[in-house]
Amino acid sequence: MKLVNKFKLSSKVRPTRRVWIDKPGKDEKRPLGIPTMYDRALQALVKMALEPEWEARFEPNSYGFRPGRSCHDAIGAIYPAINKKAKYVLDADIAKCFDRINHEALLKKLNTFPTIRRQVRAWLKAGVMDGKRLFPTSEGTPQGGVISPLLANIALHGMENAIKELADTFDMKRPDGTQLGKRDKRKSVNFVRYADDFVILHEDLTIVKRCQELISDWLKGMGLELKPSKTRLAHTLEEHLEEKPGFDFLGFNVRQYPTGKYTSGRVNGKLLGFKTIITPNKDSQKKHYKKVAEIIDKHKGLSQTTLIKNLNPIIRGWCNYFSTVVSQKIFERIWHLTVWKLIKWGIKRHRNKGKKWVYLKYFQTIGGDNWTFAISPKGKNPLRLLKHSETKITRHVKVKDDASPYNGDTIYWSSRMGKHPEMLKRTASLLKKQNGKCPKCGLSFKDGDLIELDHIIPKSKGGRNEYNNYQLLHRHCHDEKTRIDGSLNKGSISQIKIPENYRWEQDMLVT
């Protein structure tokens, strides 16, 4: 509360602290600019003021760093754009987007109240401390700031509309020779953006190239440019200039495969001659298996229980992310590799034993499956390793184009939260049971809320770890309930030895 009372918009800010983090799978490092706690809190406040307006203005096919939107929505926008027609694709990436945004161009586009504008300018110009050296910031918005993703989206707002306006000028005709209308021309060009990655799709290569030229010029106005090494022209079905068919986007591979008449896709009963398949891309598969293998290797001397508890979140998270596309065969293959890695893990632990002995010790038959890596503590249910191959494939329903979490449709947004592919089953089930609302405050949960699992009857008062004793609460509501429901009373900490000259007062140890 002391921090809140100090909040004041001004042009005086402290420099951000630069932290270097590894880029996944690369030797490069990515700089993060971490603001002070005060500035992070103030940025969150300014973001709350700006975001509703911009969410009402943002283009429909922008999906990155926006509330209520996800990678799965971006993939959901790509599939219907190509499932009935093979197309050329510009798969592009903006070079150092966060680091090079032109400050003046961004502030002009922001076009907000003078007080907020001055505050945003101060954050942009705050400088950065790298070790003990202060570096000025004449361009870019620091990665790591609370408001930075919103500012980046504002900077890139307008790309889709520029493409649609260009489409109005295309000479596009129907089979009978008549010119397509404005609406049909715009619909024929598909643009999907997730943060600084985007794709442009059209069946005519010339049109895709014209769109690339337009975007390159448009980006110059924001001080940005395309990254040549990550920008490619390809075709979804055929090889193009030695480029393999299809493209990778957000960890997925999107591609069309020639098929026979029995497996071909159809439009109005007419055979297409191909099928559109979206799968986890090869890089995602390699990174995931490498992560699993590293965890197994690091647990040579630790228990099977510890290994299972450390692997399950990794497997669950990866499989849930790819549970909306054609992943079953890939899940089965990676699970097969994982099983053999676990067999080798067991052999290294018991060097005088063979594969069969290791199998009998560490694998059990559960539900008719003989290859369940599990341990059965006495009097408890078996603790088992999750299998990639048991993940259910469920189609993701894309967010409505013009939908915004600030439009007042709380029922729509609460229901979408429970259906998100990366949400835990227990959490999704509780959300549905609670009608998407927090029972403590009565407000609907929304994207970005900090939600925690609570024991209705505290464990310190005999509550059990079972579904009927669980509920979801906002974090602050959970803290309030915990403070007053006896979870932190002396009875729950009676086994803790209180240091001499200390006493309990208002749930705190004081002298």
C-alpha positions as CSV (number, residue, x, y, z in Angstrom):
1,M,0.0,0.0,0.0
2,K,2.9,2.4,0.6
3,L,4.0,1.9,-3.0
4,V,0.5,2.6,-4.3
5,N,0.3,5.8,-2.4
6,K,3.6,7.0,-4.0
7,F,2.3,6.5,-7.6
8,K,2.6,9.6,-9.7
9,L,3.0,10.1,-13.4
10,S,6.2,12.1,-14.1
11,S,9.1,12.3,-16.5
12,K,11.6,11.2,-13.8
13,V,12.3,7.5,-14.1
14,R,15.2,5.2,-13.2
15,P,17.2,3.2,-15.8
16,T,16.3,-0.4,-16.5
17,R,18.7,-3.1,-15.4
18,R,20.0,-5.2,-18.3
19,V,19.9,-9.0,-17.9
20,W,21.2,-11.3,-20.6
21,I,19.4,-14.6,-21.1
22,D,20.1,-17.5,-23.5
23,K,18.2,-17.8,-26.7
24,P,16.7,-21.4,-26.9
25,G,18.9,-23.6,-29.1
26,K,21.4,-20.8,-29.9
27,D,24.7,-19.4,-28.7
28,E,23.3,-15.9,-28.8
29,K,21.9,-14.1,-25.8
30,R,18.8,-11.9,-25.6
31,P,18.9,-8.7,-23.5
32,L,16.1,-8.1,-21.1
33,G,15.5,-4.6,-19.6
34,I,14.1,-5.0,-16.1
35,P,12.5,-1.8,-14.7
36,T,12.5,-1.1,-10.9
37,M,9.6,-2.5,-8.9
38,Y,8.1,1.0,-8.7
39,D,8.2,1.5,-12.5
40,R,6.9,-2.0,-13.1
41,A,3.9,-1.3,-10.9
42,L,3.4,2.1,-12.6
43,Q,3.7,0.6,-16.0
44,A,1.0,-1.9,-15.1
45,L,-1.3,1.0,-14.1
46,V,-0.6,2.8,-17.4
47,K,-1.2,-0.4,-19.4
48,M,-4.6,-0.8,-17.7
49,A,-5.5,2.7,-18.9
50,L,-4.3,2.2,-22.5
51,E,-5.1,-1.4,-23.3
52,P,-8.9,-1.3,-23.4
53,E,-8.8,1.5,-26.1
54,W,-6.2,-0.3,-28.2
55,E,-7.9,-3.7,-27.9
56,A,-10.9,-2.1,-29.5
57,R,-8.7,-0.8,-32.3
58,F,-6.3,-3.6,-33.0
59,E,-6.6,-5.6,-36.2
60,P,-8.4,-8.9,-36.1
61,N,-5.4,-11.1,-37.1
62,S,-2.9,-9.9,-34.5
63,Y,-2.6,-12.5,-31.8
64,G,0.7,-12.0,-29.8
65,F,0.8,-10.4,-26.4
66,R,-2.9,-9.7,-26.4
67,P,-5.4,-10.7,-23.6
68,G,-7.6,-13.6,-24.6
69,R,-5.5,-14.5,-27.7
70,S,-2.9,-17.2,-28.2
71,C,-0.6,-19.0,-30.6
72,H,-3.5,-21.5,-31.1
73,D,-5.7,-18.7,-32.4
74,A,-3.0,-17.7,-34.9
75,I,-2.8,-21.3,-36.2
76,G,-6.6,-21.4,-36.2
77,A,-6.6,-18.4,-38.5
78,I,-4.1,-20.0,-40.9
79,Y,-5.8,-23.3,-41.4
80,P,-9.1,-22.1,-43.0
81,A,-7.0,-19.8,-45.3
82,I,-5.3,-22.7,-47.0
83,N,-7.4,-25.9,-46.4
84,K,-9.3,-25.4,-49.7
85,K,-6.6,-23.9,-51.8
86,A,-2.8,-24.3,-52.1
87,K,-1.0,-20.9,-51.7
88,Y,2.3,-19.2,-51.7
89,V,3.5,-17.9,-48.3
90,L,5.8,-15.2,-47.1
91,D,7.0,-16.4,-43.8
92,A,8.7,-13.4,-42.2
93,D,10.3,-12.1,-39.0
94,I,11.0,-8.5,-38.0
95,A,14.7,-7.9,-37.1
96,K,15.2,-6.9,-33.4
97,C,11.7,-5.5,-33.3
98,F,11.8,-4.5,-29.6
99,D,15.2,-3.0,-29.9
100,R,14.7,-0.8,-32.9
101,I,11.3,0.8,-32.7
102,N,11.5,4.5,-33.5
103,H,10.4,6.4,-30.4
104,E,8.9,9.5,-32.1
105,A,6.9,7.4,-34.6
106,L,5.6,5.3,-31.7
107,L,4.6,8.2,-29.5
108,K,2.9,9.9,-32.5
109,K,0.9,6.7,-33.1
110,L,0.1,6.4,-29.4
111,N,-1.7,9.8,-29.5
112,T,-2.7,9.8,-25.9
113,F,-3.1,12.3,-23.1
114,P,0.0,14.5,-22.6
115,T,0.7,13.3,-19.1
116,I,0.7,9.6,-20.2
117,R,2.7,10.5,-23.3
118,R,5.4,12.1,-21.2
119,Q,5.5,9.2,-18.9
120,V,5.9,6.7,-21.8
121,R,8.6,8.8,-23.4
122,A,10.4,8.9,-20.0
123,W,10.4,5.0,-19.9
124,L,11.6,4.8,-23.5
125,K,14.4,7.2,-22.9
126,A,15.3,5.9,-19.4
127,G,18.6,4.3,-20.4
128,V,19.8,0.9,-19.3
129,M,22.4,-0.2,-16.7
130,D,24.6,-3.1,-17.9
131,G,26.7,-3.9,-15.0
132,K,27.9,-0.6,-13.7
133,R,27.7,1.2,-17.0
134,L,24.8,3.4,-18.1
135,F,23.8,3.3,-21.8
136,P,21.3,5.7,-23.4
137,T,18.3,4.3,-25.2
138,S,17.6,6.3,-28.4
139,E,15.4,3.6,-29.9
140,G,13.4,0.5,-29.0
141,T,11.3,-0.5,-26.0
142,P,13.0,-2.8,-23.5
143,Q,12.1,-6.4,-23.4
144,G,11.1,-7.1,-19.8
145,G,9.0,-4.1,-19.2
146,V,5.3,-4.6,-18.3
147,I,4.1,-2.2,-20.9
148,S,6.6,-3.1,-23.7
149,P,4.5,-5.8,-25.4
150,L,1.6,-3.4,-25.7
151,L,3.8,-0.7,-27.1
152,A,5.3,-3.1,-29.6
153,N,1.8,-4.1,-30.8
154,I,0.9,-0.4,-31.1
155,A,4.0,0.1,-33.2
156,L,3.0,-2.8,-35.5
157,H,-0.7,-1.9,-35.7
158,G,-1.7,-1.1,-39.2
159,M,0.3,-3.7,-41.1
160,E,-2.8,-5.8,-41.9
161,N,-4.8,-2.8,-43.0
162,A,-2.0,-1.7,-45.3
163,I,-2.1,-5.1,-47.0
164,K,-5.9,-4.9,-47.4
165,E,-5.6,-1.5,-48.9
166,L,-3.0,-2.8,-51.4
167,A,-5.4,-5.7,-52.2
168,D,-7.9,-3.1,-53.5
169,T,-5.5,-2.2,-56.3
170,F,-4.9,-5.8,-57.5
171,D,-6.2,-6.9,-61.0
172,M,-8.1,-10.0,-59.9
173,K,-10.7,-11.5,-62.1
174,R,-13.3,-14.3,-61.9
175,P,-13.3,-17.2,-64.3
176,D,-15.9,-15.3,-66.4
177,G,-13.5,-12.3,-66.8
178,T,-15.3,-9.9,-64.5
179,Q,-13.3,-8.0,-61.8
180,L,-13.5,-9.2,-58.2
181,G,-15.2,-6.8,-55.8
182,K,-13.3,-5.0,-53.1
183,R,-14.4,-7.4,-50.3
184,D,-13.4,-10.5,-52.2
185,K,-10.0,-9.0,-53.1
186,R,-9.3,-8.3,-49.4
187,K,-10.4,-11.7,-48.3
188,S,-8.1,-13.4,-50.9
189,V,-5.0,-12.1,-49.1
190,N,-4.4,-13.6,-45.7
191,F,-2.3,-11.9,-43.1
192,V,-1.6,-13.4,-39.7
193,R,0.7,-11.9,-37.1
194,Y,2.0,-13.0,-33.8
195,A,4.1,-10.3,-32.2
196,D,7.0,-9.8,-34.7
197,D,6.4,-13.0,-36.7
198,F,3.9,-13.0,-39.5
199,V,2.8,-14.8,-42.6
200,I,1.1,-13.6,-45.8
201,L,-0.7,-16.1,-48.0
202,H,-2.1,-15.9,-51.5
203,E,-2.3,-18.2,-54.5
204,D,-0.5,-15.7,-56.8
205,L,3.3,-15.4,-56.2
206,T,3.4,-11.9,-57.7
207,I,0.8,-10.6,-55.2
208,V,2.8,-12.1,-52.3
209,K,6.0,-10.4,-53.5
210,R,4.1,-7.0,-53.8
211,C,2.9,-7.5,-50.2
212,Q,6.5,-8.1,-49.1
213,E,7.7,-4.9,-50.8
214,L,4.8,-3.0,-49.2
215,I,5.6,-4.4,-45.7
216,S,9.3,-3.6,-46.1
217,D,8.5,0.1,-46.8
218,W,5.8,0.2,-44.1
219,L,8.3,-1.0,-41.5
220,K,10.8,1.7,-42.3
221,G,8.4,4.2,-40.9
222,M,8.8,2.6,-37.5
223,G,12.5,2.2,-37.8
224,L,12.2,-1.5,-38.5
225,E,13.1,-4.0,-41.3
226,L,12.6,-7.7,-42.1
227,K,15.2,-10.2,-41.0
228,P,16.6,-11.8,-44.2
229,S,17.7,-15.0,-42.5
230,K,14.2,-15.6,-41.2
231,T,12.2,-14.5,-44.2
232,R,11.4,-17.0,-46.9
233,L,9.0,-17.4,-49.8
234,A,7.6,-20.9,-50.2
235,H,4.5,-22.8,-51.4
236,T,2.2,-24.8,-49.1
237,L,2.0,-27.8,-51.5
238,E,5.0,-27.7,-53.9
239,E,8.7,-27.0,-53.8
240,H,9.5,-23.4,-54.8
241,L,13.1,-22.4,-55.7
242,E,14.6,-25.2,-53.7
243,E,12.4,-24.3,-50.7
244,K,10.6,-27.2,-49.2
245,P,6.8,-27.1,-49.2
246,G,5.1,-25.6,-46.2
247,F,6.4,-23.4,-43.4
248,D,7.0,-23.3,-39.7
249,F,5.1,-20.9,-37.4
250,L,5.1,-20.7,-33.6
251,G,6.5,-24.2,-33.3
252,F,4.0,-25.8,-35.7
253,N,4.7,-27.0,-39.3
254,V,2.0,-26.1,-41.8
255,R,2.0,-28.1,-45.0
256,Q,-0.1,-29.7,-47.7
257,Y,0.5,-33.2,-49.0
258,P,-0.7,-34.6,-52.4
259,T,-3.2,-37.4,-51.9
260,G,-5.3,-39.9,-53.7
261,K,-9.1,-39.7,-54.2
262,Y,-9.8,-41.6,-50.9
263,T,-7.9,-39.3,-48.6
264,S,-8.1,-36.0,-50.5
265,G,-9.8,-32.9,-49.1
266,R,-12.9,-31.8,-50.8
267,V,-14.7,-28.6,-51.6
268,N,-18.4,-28.9,-52.5
269,G,-17.8,-32.6,-53.3
270,K,-14.9,-31.8,-55.7
271,L,-11.5,-33.4,-55.0
272,L,-8.7,-31.0,-54.1
273,G,-5.9,-33.5,-54.6
274,F,-4.2,-32.6,-51.4
275,K,-4.7,-32.5,-47.6
276,T,-3.6,-29.8,-45.2
277,I,-1.7,-31.2,-42.2
278,I,-0.5,-29.1,-39.2
279,T,2.0,-30.9,-36.8
280,P,4.7,-30.0,-34.3
281,N,7.7,-29.0,-36.3
282,K,10.9,-30.9,-36.2
283,D,12.7,-28.3,-34.1
284,S,10.0,-28.4,-31.5
285,Q,10.2,-32.2,-31.3
286,K,14.0,-32.2,-31.0
287,K,14.0,-29.5,-28.3
288,H,11.4,-31.4,-26.3
289,Y,13.0,-34.8,-26.4
290,K,16.4,-33.2,-25.6
291,K,14.8,-31.6,-22.5
292,V,13.3,-34.9,-21.4
293,A,16.6,-36.7,-22.0
294,E,18.5,-34.1,-20.0
295,I,16.2,-34.4,-17.0
296,I,16.5,-38.2,-17.1
297,D,20.3,-38.0,-17.3
298,K,20.4,-35.6,-14.4
299,H,18.4,-37.9,-12.2
300,K,20.8,-40.9,-12.3
301,G,21.2,-40.9,-8.5
302,L,17.7,-39.7,-7.5
303,S,14.6,-41.7,-6.9
304,Q,12.0,-42.8,-9.5
305,T,9.4,-40.6,-7.6
306,T,11.5,-37.5,-8.1
307,L,12.1,-38.3,-11.7
308,I,8.4,-38.7,-12.4
309,K,7.5,-35.5,-10.6
310,N,10.1,-33.5,-12.6
311,L,9.2,-35.0,-16.0
312,N,5.4,-34.8,-15.8
313,P,5.1,-31.0,-16.0
314,I,7.4,-31.0,-19.1
315,I,5.5,-33.7,-20.9
316,R,2.1,-32.3,-20.0
317,G,2.9,-28.8,-21.1
318,W,4.4,-29.8,-24.4
319,C,1.7,-32.2,-25.3
320,N,-1.1,-29.8,-24.3
321,Y,0.4,-27.1,-26.5
322,F,0.3,-29.4,-29.6
323,S,-2.9,-31.2,-28.6
324,T,-5.0,-29.2,-31.2
325,V,-3.2,-30.4,-34.3
326,V,-2.3,-33.7,-36.0
327,S,0.2,-34.9,-33.3
328,Q,-0.8,-38.4,-32.4
329,K,1.9,-40.3,-34.4
330,I,4.6,-37.8,-33.2
331,F,3.4,-38.3,-29.6
332,E,3.7,-42.0,-30.0
333,R,7.2,-41.8,-31.5
334,I,8.5,-39.5,-28.8
335,W,7.0,-41.7,-26.1
336,H,8.8,-44.7,-27.6
337,L,12.1,-42.8,-27.5
338,T,11.4,-41.8,-23.9
339,V,10.7,-45.4,-22.8
340,W,14.1,-46.6,-24.2
341,K,15.8,-43.6,-22.5
342,L,14.2,-44.7,-19.2
343,I,15.3,-48.3,-19.7
344,K,18.9,-47.0,-20.2
345,W,18.5,-44.9,-17.0
346,G,17.5,-48.0,-15.1
347,I,20.5,-50.0,-16.5
348,K,22.9,-47.3,-15.4
349,R,21.5,-47.4,-11.9
350,H,21.8,-51.2,-11.8
351,R,24.8,-52.1,-13.9
352,N,24.6,-55.8,-13.0
353,K,21.0,-56.2,-14.2
354,G,19.6,-56.6,-17.6
355,K,16.8,-54.9,-19.5
356,K,14.1,-57.4,-18.4
357,W,15.0,-56.9,-14.7
358,V,14.9,-53.1,-15.1
359,Y,11.5,-53.3,-16.9
360,L,10.0,-55.5,-14.1
361,K,11.3,-53.1,-11.4
362,Y,10.3,-49.7,-12.9
363,F,7.4,-50.5,-15.3
364,Q,3.9,-51.7,-14.2
365,T,0.7,-52.8,-15.9
366,I,-2.0,-50.2,-15.3
367,G,-5.3,-50.2,-17.2
368,G,-4.1,-53.0,-19.5
369,D,-0.9,-51.0,-20.5
370,N,2.3,-53.0,-19.7
371,W,4.6,-50.0,-20.3
372,T,3.6,-47.7,-17.5
373,F,6.6,-46.1,-15.8
374,A,5.3,-45.9,-12.2
375,I,5.9,-46.5,-8.5
376,S,3.2,-47.8,-6.1
377,P,3.8,-46.5,-2.5
378,K,2.1,-48.6,0.2
379,G,-1.4,-47.5,0.8
380,K,-1.3,-44.9,-2.0
381,N,-2.3,-44.7,-5.6
382,P,0.5,-45.4,-8.1
383,L,2.5,-42.3,-9.2
384,R,3.0,-42.7,-12.9
385,L,4.8,-40.9,-15.7
386,L,2.4,-39.2,-18.1
387,K,2.5,-40.6,-21.6
388,H,2.7,-38.4,-24.7
389,S,0.5,-40.8,-26.6
390,E,-2.4,-40.6,-24.2
391,T,-2.9,-36.9,-24.9
392,K,-6.4,-36.3,-26.4
393,I,-6.4,-34.4,-29.7
394,T,-9.1,-31.6,-29.5
395,R,-9.7,-29.0,-32.1
396,H,-9.2,-25.4,-30.9
397,V,-12.0,-22.9,-31.6
398,K,-10.4,-19.6,-32.7
399,V,-11.3,-16.4,-30.9
400,K,-13.8,-14.2,-32.7
401,D,-12.1,-11.7,-35.0
402,D,-13.4,-8.5,-33.3
403,A,-13.7,-9.9,-29.7
404,S,-12.1,-8.1,-26.8
405,P,-12.0,-9.0,-23.1
406,Y,-13.1,-5.5,-22.5
407,N,-16.4,-5.8,-24.4
408,G,-18.3,-6.9,-21.3
409,D,-19.1,-10.4,-22.6
410,T,-17.8,-12.2,-19.5
411,I,-19.6,-15.4,-20.2
412,Y,-17.8,-15.8,-23.6
413,W,-14.3,-15.1,-22.1
414,S,-14.8,-17.2,-19.0
415,S,-15.9,-20.2,-21.1
416,R,-12.9,-19.8,-23.4
417,M,-10.5,-19.9,-20.5
418,G,-11.7,-23.4,-19.5
419,K,-11.3,-24.6,-23.0
420,H,-7.7,-23.4,-23.6
421,P,-5.5,-26.4,-24.7
422,E,-2.7,-25.5,-22.2
423,M,-5.0,-25.4,-19.2
424,L,-4.8,-28.3,-16.7
425,K,-7.8,-30.6,-16.7
426,R,-8.5,-30.1,-13.0
427,T,-8.4,-26.3,-13.4
428,A,-10.7,-26.4,-16.5
429,S,-13.1,-28.7,-14.7
430,L,-13.2,-26.3,-11.6
431,L,-13.7,-23.3,-13.9
432,K,-16.7,-25.0,-15.5
433,K,-18.1,-26.0,-12.0
434,Q,-17.8,-22.4,-10.8
435,N,-19.2,-20.9,-13.9
436,G,-16.0,-19.1,-14.5
437,K,-16.3,-17.1,-11.3
438,C,-14.3,-16.6,-8.1
439,P,-16.6,-17.7,-5.2
440,K,-14.8,-15.3,-2.8
441,C,-15.4,-12.0,-4.7
442,G,-18.1,-13.2,-7.2
443,L,-16.2,-11.7,-10.2
444,S,-15.5,-13.6,-13.4
445,F,-12.0,-14.8,-14.0
446,K,-10.4,-13.2,-17.0
447,D,-7.2,-13.7,-19.0
448,G,-4.2,-12.5,-17.1
449,D,-5.7,-13.1,-13.7
450,L,-3.6,-14.9,-11.1
451,I,-5.7,-17.9,-10.2
452,E,-4.8,-20.3,-7.4
453,L,-6.1,-23.7,-6.1
454,D,-7.6,-23.5,-2.6
455,H,-8.7,-26.1,-0.1
456,I,-12.3,-25.1,0.9
457,I,-11.7,-26.8,4.3
458,P,-8.0,-26.0,5.1
459,K,-5.7,-29.0,5.5
460,S,-4.8,-27.7,8.9
461,K,-8.4,-28.3,9.9
462,G,-8.8,-31.7,8.4
463,G,-9.4,-30.8,4.8
464,R,-8.4,-33.4,2.3
465,N,-6.7,-33.4,-1.1
466,E,-9.8,-34.3,-3.1
467,Y,-11.8,-32.7,-5.9
468,N,-14.8,-31.8,-3.8
469,N,-12.6,-29.8,-1.4
470,Y,-11.0,-27.7,-4.2
471,Q,-12.0,-24.3,-5.5
472,L,-10.3,-21.7,-7.7
473,L,-9.7,-18.2,-6.2
474,H,-8.0,-15.1,-7.4
475,R,-4.6,-14.9,-5.7
476,H,-5.6,-11.9,-3.6
477,C,-8.9,-13.6,-2.6
478,H,-6.9,-16.7,-1.7
479,D,-4.6,-14.7,0.5
480,E,-7.5,-13.1,2.2
481,K,-9.3,-16.4,2.8
482,T,-6.0,-18.0,4.1
483,R,-5.6,-15.1,6.5
484,I,-9.0,-15.6,8.2
485,D,-9.9,-19.3,7.7
486,G,-7.4,-20.8,10.2
487,S,-4.9,-22.0,7.7
488,L,-2.2,-19.9,9.4
489,N,-3.3,-20.3,13.0
490,K,-1.0,-21.6,15.7
491,G,-2.5,-25.1,15.3
492,S,-1.1,-25.4,11.8
493,I,2.4,-24.5,12.8
494,S,2.5,-26.1,16.2
495,Q,5.3,-28.3,15.1
496,I,7.6,-25.4,14.3
497,K,9.9,-24.4,17.1
498,I,9.5,-20.7,17.8
499,P,12.8,-18.9,18.5
500,E,13.4,-17.5,22.0
501,N,12.1,-14.0,22.6
502,Y,9.7,-14.3,19.6
503,R,5.9,-14.5,19.7
504,W,3.0,-14.8,17.3
505,E,1.1,-11.6,16.6
506,Q,-1.4,-11.2,13.7
507,D,0.0,-14.2,12.0
508,M,3.6,-12.9,12.2
509,L,6.6,-13.7,14.3
510,V,7.6,-10.6,16.2
511,T,10.1,-9.8,19.0
